[in-house]
Amino acid sequence: MGKERSAAASGEKHNKMLVGVVCNFAAELKLLLTALLILCSLATLLQFIPSRFTISASDLRFCISRIAAAGPTTPPTLPSPPSLFHNYTQKETDEVLPSGIIRRAFNPYGAAAYNFITMGSYRGGLNTFAIVGLASKPLHLYSRPTYQCQWLPFSSNKENDTNITSSLSYKILPDWGYGRVYTVVVVNCTFPQPINLDNSGGTLLLHSSTSGGGDSKFNLTDTIPALTEPTGTFNLSLFTSKPKYDYLYCGSSLYGTLSPLRVREWIAYHVRLFGERSHFVFHDAGGVHEEVLEVLKPWMELGYVTLQDIREQERFDGYYHNQFMVVNDCLHRYKFMAKWIFFFDVDEYIYVPPKSTIRSVLDSLSDYSQFTIEQMPMSSKLCHSVDAAKRHRKWGFEKLVYRDVKRGIRRDRKYAIQPRNVFATGVHMSQNLAGKTTYKTEGRIKYFHYHGTIAERREPCRYLINSTEINFEKTPYVLDTTLRDVAGSVKKFELKMIGTRLQNTRQ
């Protein structure tokens, strides 16, 4: 009994001590539980925050250490989330009207196409600018989007504040409706007075408005910094001085597995034809692989070739690697640097008769802002049997000597322009120019078209013919050695200009 009473007394004493300990640490326990609840809540919320707002463990430790050191502070105000997410939270719901009609709700998400994508912006004179880019094709097809330009000078004094002017602009759609998700747009901005004559610099803004297109409930306007002229960089003489080049080539988008040998032949031929005051601009949409680049490098080093990488434009689904945008950018980029600009492809060869030169032909056409060039279609498969043993050593235009003479067919023409008279351009001709166009150039200038050869990386001679005339695949051909006759001179010219660097170029 004494032992039992002693044990009971001991247990009672132990319980009282436990209750005392709990009572003494009740405040700390509440604080600990509260902290755990807050941390669990934060962990739950972090799952719904976008990835760019995630917090690492080191960041969390840093924040906790700062709070412990500085004590409680007022939490900073976070910036509002992007409007894209904000719109998603404002979901509309169906509504029953007093009349008993159920009004359905429609909730838009995302965007199908960009309002405007700029490729380049250029001066067209003292008071005019051209902005070249892409825009949503449905927007332009089914609505009437508008553009307005504004010039913001860098100077902020009161005298120059009056120079902040705006201009209603007009748009040109030069791709003839061929666009897909995007269509090509050239925006022309003409101001009532010259811009930046004091050379203080400034920025051209393009205000691109949907005008209710896409969603008639809203008229959304994007303000785009299209062009910036740093202080002291405006060159007035650009518009009055003699062009740097007599002839400039604007090439369309190059894509696919191009043949290095065909490119080598083409560039040597045309540098010889156009002469020292010429320049060639190529646009790489994925076709200038390493072997093609090796062919272009010697001419780039001599200053005859400029190569632009435009593969990024493949993000935007336009017509044929956005070639209409590319040629318009080239036009406005070099508008005041060339007397004539030519538009044709790298499987096409410009030709003038032996008793004339490219200069004499173009001088005879100087009264026209544009002229077109007749096509001579050549077979990409037929070669003459006399070349059987040496065909692997001959150049493409040297051995492909059969010309298509089918009648009653409308064939594509290529063209050249005097760029200072042109506002926008196309692939086969321009419809937006000041001045006259002539199509009557037969006998003065033409081009030979070797369709399908530029993307073939194998021997083009598939059939050897021992005849001056033949019907092949329901098409009549005749022997035409016009370009074959100049091949020797072109080879000697290449050797003189760049040596033997490209002698081992393969198909």
Secondary structure by P-SEA (a helix, b strand, c coil): caaaaaaaaaaaaaaaaaaaaaaaaaaaaaaaaaaaaaaaaaaaaaaaccccccccaaaaaaaaaaaaaaccccccccccccaaaaaaabbbbbbbccccbbbbbbbbcccccccccccccccccccbbbbbbcccaaaaacbbbbbbbbbbbccccccccccccccbbbbbbccccccccbbbbbbbbbccccccccccbbbbbbbcccccccccccbbbbbbccccccccccccccccccccccbbbbbccccccccaaaaaaaaaaaaaaacccbbbbbbbcccccaaaaaaaaaaaaaccbbbbbccccccccccccaaaaaaaaaaaaccccccbbbbbcccbbbbbcccccaaaaaaaaccccbbbbbbbcccccccccccccccccccccccccccccccccbbbbbbcccccccccccccccccccbbbbccccccbbbbbbccccccccccccccccccccccccbbbbbbcccccaaaaaaaaaaaccccccccccc
